[in-house]
């Protein structure tokens, strides 16, 4: 595949991931992204997955600036876009949502979303991943 086709494919995957992010955040579709089924490779991983992820996250950030936009520049929207871009590139990925107490013992509860590629959680180890189903996402930041 030549460099131009490679770039176009990665941009298409990233753009599709960003544009479909609000769709994936409603009506129980989030459970599909949180499933471990996304950790099984479907085909040979596509080159350019890093570019696809950069395009997806960058587009979500730009779309969130549009007045009355359904996109938000939050870790949840960025993580969903990243997960979709990776899966679109045939790279195993799943969405993880976790919580932590910011100031124990009576501090506020903070939530965070990130993408797991089957590796250790690393920087996200301070969050306790949620194991139950998440069926709806509401609220604005």
PELIN-V801439 format. One line per field, one symbol per residue. ss: DSSP state (@ for helix, = for strand, . for the rest). psi: psi as a letter, one per 40 degrees, with the letter a starting at -180 (. if undefined). Layout:
BEGIN
ss: ???
psi: ???
END
This chain:
BEGIN
ss: ..@@@@@@@@@@@@@@@@@@@@@@.....@@@@@.@@@@.........@@@@@@@@@@@@@@@...........@@@@@@@@@@@@@@.....========.......========.....@@@...==............
psi: hidddddddddddddddddedddeeifedddddeiedeehhdahhhiedddddddddddddddeehhfieiigiddddddddddddddefhhiihhhiiihdgiefiihiiiiihhfeaidbeeeeihhheaihdihiii.
END
